[in-house]
């Protein structure tokens, strides 16, 4: 009697075994983290991605990803369209329910505190007042150093000479920029204040290219200002993250402050759903150290100076 061919069940079990093992490995917090990374990757890739692309981008085995993709598909968070995974209706519904709860204070404050801890200087958030042509401070975390700089919330500073103002102006629409350049008073607040529309026009593309504005003594002679843009989920600049510091404390290593500002602003932008790449300086470029300036005299007691980035 001829022998019956062997059933293919053992082979099928072997094929499924890696997925089962992946499911076992991907349980608990690790599974949650990988699931979130899948959603983040697809949110940053509107055209979607294949299993192979996701595996390469997330540096995770295909079998492991399949164990996570299947339930996401079944609950509508992901849709498999002709071999490409894209975000599904449940993911968009979740995103829309989260957006109204976002606020600059809620997202920015923890990162601002961390930035103050790292740099030791006052950190602020400014927004654009288009009608007045000013940058208005809406959030702040003050330095704990004995000589520190503070400014009341709601204080407005000119766009043409404050670090935050230049960031907000640089990312405004061209029509607004041209109207501002025609109408701005360009009053000299210090001997170093930039007072020419043509000079400011040449400076704005550099601010956009570097994703950073640095001012030395522009608003107050002994103040250095650093500022970087904060983007929302549509790639629009909604605010500027700024830091005010004595010139004497930034002279030695301005690159450190510049890098910290970019990283902090990018982290806040990520919290608003911005999927763009981190803003970095062009290869080989560096931030020039400010010209030497006399350090401020140390006071006998704690001193609060009402000033701002500049």
C-alpha positions as CSV (number, residue, x, y, z in Angstrom):
1,X,0.0,0.0,0.0
2,X,1.5,3.4,-1.0
3,X,2.6,5.7,1.8
4,X,0.5,8.7,2.4
5,X,2.2,12.0,1.9
6,X,3.1,13.7,5.1
7,X,0.7,16.4,6.3
8,X,1.9,20.0,6.0
9,X,0.8,20.9,9.5
10,X,4.2,20.5,11.2
11,X,5.6,22.9,8.6
12,X,2.8,25.4,9.2
13,X,3.4,25.2,12.9
14,X,7.1,25.9,12.3
15,X,6.1,29.0,10.2
16,X,3.9,30.3,12.9
17,X,6.3,29.6,15.8
18,X,8.4,32.7,15.3
19,X,5.2,34.9,15.5
20,X,4.2,33.1,18.7
21,X,7.6,33.6,20.2
22,X,7.5,37.2,19.2
23,X,4.2,37.7,20.9
24,X,5.6,36.1,24.0
25,X,8.6,38.5,23.9
26,X,6.5,41.5,23.1
27,X,4.3,41.4,26.2
28,X,4.1,44.1,28.8
29,X,5.8,47.5,28.6
30,X,8.1,46.5,25.7
31,X,5.1,45.6,23.6
32,X,3.4,49.0,24.4
33,X,6.6,50.9,23.5
34,X,6.9,49.1,20.2
35,X,3.3,49.6,19.4
36,X,3.7,53.4,19.9
37,X,6.8,53.4,17.8
38,X,4.8,51.8,14.9
39,X,2.1,54.5,15.1
40,X,4.8,57.3,15.3
41,X,6.6,55.9,12.2
42,X,3.4,55.6,10.2
43,X,2.3,59.1,11.3
44,X,5.6,60.4,9.9
45,X,5.1,58.5,6.7
46,X,1.8,59.5,5.1
47,X,2.3,57.2,2.1
48,X,2.5,54.3,4.5
49,X,5.1,51.5,4.8
50,X,5.6,47.9,4.0
51,X,6.5,45.3,6.6
52,X,10.0,45.3,5.3
53,X,10.3,49.1,5.6
54,X,8.9,49.1,9.1
55,X,11.3,46.4,10.1
56,X,14.2,48.3,8.8
57,X,13.1,51.7,10.2
58,X,12.3,50.3,13.7
59,X,15.1,47.8,13.7
60,X,12.7,45.1,14.7
61,X,12.2,41.5,13.2
62,X,9.3,41.1,10.8
63,X,7.8,38.3,12.9
64,X,7.8,40.6,16.0
65,X,6.1,43.4,14.1
66,X,3.5,41.1,12.7
67,X,2.4,40.2,16.2
68,X,1.8,43.9,16.9
69,X,0.4,44.9,13.5
70,X,-2.4,42.3,13.5
71,X,-4.3,43.6,16.5
72,X,-3.7,47.2,15.5
73,X,-5.4,46.4,12.1
74,X,-8.2,44.5,13.8
75,X,-9.1,47.5,16.0
76,X,-8.8,50.0,13.1
77,X,-5.6,51.9,14.2
78,X,-3.8,50.7,11.1
79,X,-5.0,49.6,7.7
80,X,-3.2,47.2,5.4
81,X,-3.7,48.6,1.9
82,X,-2.2,46.5,-0.8
83,X,0.8,45.5,1.3
84,X,1.4,48.9,2.8
85,X,0.4,49.8,6.3
86,X,-1.2,53.3,6.9
87,X,-2.9,54.9,9.9
88,X,-6.5,53.9,10.2
89,X,-9.7,55.8,11.3
90,X,-9.2,54.8,15.0
91,X,-5.8,56.5,15.0
92,X,-7.2,59.7,13.5
93,X,-10.1,59.7,16.0
94,X,-7.7,59.3,18.9
95,X,-5.5,62.2,17.5
96,X,-8.5,64.5,17.1
97,X,-9.6,63.8,20.7
98,X,-6.1,64.6,22.1
99,X,-5.5,67.8,20.2
100,X,-7.9,70.0,22.1
101,X,-6.1,69.1,25.4
102,X,-2.8,70.4,24.1
103,X,-1.4,73.6,25.5
104,X,2.0,75.3,25.4
105,X,2.1,75.3,29.2
106,X,1.3,71.6,29.6
107,X,3.8,70.4,26.9
108,X,6.6,73.0,27.3
109,X,6.9,73.4,31.1
110,X,8.5,70.0,31.9
111,X,11.0,70.5,29.1
112,X,11.7,74.1,30.1
113,X,12.5,72.9,33.6
114,X,14.9,70.4,32.3
115,X,16.6,73.1,30.1
116,X,16.9,75.4,33.2
117,X,18.5,72.5,35.1
118,X,21.0,71.8,32.2
119,X,21.9,75.5,31.4
120,X,21.2,77.3,34.6
121,X,19.5,80.2,32.9
122,X,16.0,81.7,32.6
123,X,13.9,80.0,29.9
124,X,10.8,81.6,28.3
125,X,8.2,80.9,25.6
126,X,7.1,83.8,23.4
127,X,4.3,84.1,20.9
128,X,3.8,86.5,18.0
129,X,1.4,89.5,18.3
130,X,0.9,90.2,14.6
131,X,-0.9,93.4,15.1
132,X,1.6,95.0,17.5
133,X,4.6,93.4,15.7
134,X,6.1,92.1,19.0
135,X,7.0,88.9,20.8
136,X,5.0,88.4,23.9
137,X,6.2,86.2,26.8
138,X,3.6,83.7,27.9
139,X,5.6,81.1,29.9
140,X,8.8,81.2,31.9
141,X,10.9,79.2,34.2
142,X,13.5,81.4,36.0
143,X,17.1,80.6,36.8
144,X,17.9,79.9,40.4
145,X,21.3,81.7,40.2
146,X,21.9,84.7,42.4
147,X,22.3,87.0,39.4
148,X,19.4,86.1,37.1
149,X,17.1,87.7,34.5
150,X,13.4,87.9,34.8
151,X,10.6,89.4,32.9
152,X,6.9,89.6,33.7
153,X,4.6,87.4,31.7
154,X,2.8,89.4,29.1
155,X,5.8,91.6,28.4
156,X,6.3,92.4,24.8
157,X,9.7,92.8,23.0
158,X,10.4,94.1,19.5
159,X,10.7,91.5,16.7
160,X,13.7,93.1,15.1
161,X,16.1,92.8,18.0
162,X,15.0,90.1,20.5
163,X,16.1,86.5,19.9
164,X,12.5,85.2,20.2
165,X,11.2,88.0,18.0
166,X,13.6,87.2,15.2
167,X,12.5,83.6,15.2
168,X,8.8,84.4,15.1
169,X,9.4,86.9,12.3
170,X,11.7,84.6,10.3
171,X,9.0,81.9,10.1
172,X,6.1,84.3,9.4
173,X,4.6,84.6,5.9
174,X,6.4,86.7,3.4
175,X,3.7,89.3,3.2
176,X,3.8,89.9,6.9
177,X,7.6,90.1,6.9
178,X,7.7,92.7,4.2
179,X,4.9,94.8,5.9
180,X,6.8,94.6,9.2
181,X,10.1,95.6,7.6
182,X,8.4,98.7,6.1
183,X,6.7,99.8,9.3
184,X,9.0,98.7,12.1
185,X,10.5,101.7,14.1
186,X,14.0,100.0,14.5
187,X,14.7,102.1,17.6
188,X,18.2,101.6,19.0
189,X,17.7,100.1,22.5
190,X,21.5,99.7,23.0
191,X,24.6,100.7,21.0
192,X,24.5,97.1,19.5
193,X,20.9,97.1,18.4
194,X,20.3,96.3,14.7
195,X,18.4,99.2,13.3
196,X,18.3,98.6,9.5
197,X,15.6,96.8,7.6
198,X,18.0,95.6,4.9
199,X,20.3,94.0,7.6
200,X,17.3,92.3,9.2
201,X,16.1,91.0,5.8
202,X,19.5,89.4,5.2
203,X,19.5,87.9,8.7
204,X,16.1,86.1,8.6
205,X,17.1,83.4,6.1
206,X,20.0,82.5,8.4
207,X,17.6,82.1,11.3
208,X,15.4,79.7,9.2
209,X,18.5,77.8,8.0
210,X,19.9,77.3,11.4
211,X,16.7,77.0,13.3
212,X,18.1,79.3,15.9
213,X,18.5,83.0,16.7
214,X,21.3,84.4,18.9
215,X,21.4,88.0,20.0
216,X,24.1,89.7,22.0
217,X,23.3,93.0,23.8
218,X,20.5,93.9,21.4
219,X,17.8,94.6,24.0
220,X,20.0,95.0,27.1
221,X,23.7,95.5,26.8
222,X,24.7,92.7,29.2
223,X,22.1,90.1,28.0
224,X,22.6,87.2,25.5
225,X,19.5,85.7,24.0
226,X,19.0,82.3,22.4
227,X,15.8,81.2,20.7
228,X,14.5,78.4,18.6
229,X,11.1,77.7,16.9
230,X,8.3,75.5,18.2
231,X,6.3,73.8,15.5
232,X,2.8,72.3,15.6
233,X,1.5,69.2,13.9
234,X,1.1,71.0,10.6
235,X,4.6,72.3,10.6
236,X,3.6,75.9,11.5
237,X,5.7,77.9,14.0
238,X,3.4,78.6,16.9
239,X,5.9,80.0,19.4
240,X,9.6,80.5,20.2
241,X,11.5,78.9,23.0
242,X,14.0,81.5,24.4
243,X,16.7,81.7,27.0
244,X,18.2,84.8,28.6
245,X,21.7,84.8,30.1
246,X,24.4,87.2,31.1
247,X,26.8,87.7,28.2
248,X,29.7,86.7,30.5
249,X,28.2,83.2,31.1
250,X,27.6,82.4,27.5
251,X,30.9,83.6,26.0
252,X,33.0,80.5,26.7
253,X,30.7,77.9,25.0
254,X,27.8,79.4,23.0
255,X,27.6,76.1,21.0
256,X,26.4,74.3,24.2
257,X,23.5,76.7,24.7
258,X,22.6,76.6,21.0
259,X,22.5,72.8,20.9
260,X,20.4,72.6,24.1
261,X,17.9,75.2,22.8
262,X,17.4,73.2,19.5
263,X,16.9,69.9,21.4
264,X,14.5,71.4,23.8
265,X,12.5,73.2,21.1
266,X,12.4,70.0,19.0
267,X,11.1,68.1,22.0
268,X,8.3,70.6,22.6
269,X,7.5,70.5,18.8
270,X,7.3,66.7,19.0
271,X,4.8,67.0,21.8
272,X,2.6,69.1,19.4
273,X,2.8,66.3,16.8
274,X,5.5,67.8,14.6
275,X,7.0,64.9,12.6
276,X,9.8,67.0,10.9
277,X,13.4,66.1,11.3
278,X,15.4,67.8,14.1
279,X,16.7,71.2,13.2
280,X,20.5,71.2,13.0
281,X,23.1,73.6,11.9
282,X,24.7,73.1,8.4
283,X,27.7,70.7,8.6
284,X,30.9,72.6,9.4
285,X,29.1,75.7,10.6
286,X,29.3,76.9,14.2
287,X,28.0,79.6,16.4
288,X,30.5,82.4,16.9
289,X,31.3,83.4,20.5
290,X,30.1,86.9,21.4
291,X,32.6,89.7,21.7
292,X,34.2,90.0,25.2
293,X,32.1,92.0,27.5
294,X,32.8,93.1,31.1
295,X,31.0,90.7,33.6
296,X,28.3,92.3,35.7
297,X,29.2,93.2,39.2
298,X,28.1,90.6,41.8
299,X,25.5,92.0,44.2
300,X,25.6,91.5,47.9
301,X,22.2,89.8,47.9
302,X,19.9,88.1,45.5
303,X,19.1,90.3,42.5
304,X,16.2,90.2,40.1
305,X,16.7,92.2,36.9
306,X,13.6,93.0,34.8
307,X,14.9,92.3,31.3
308,X,14.5,89.8,28.5
309,X,16.4,88.0,25.8
310,X,18.0,90.3,23.4
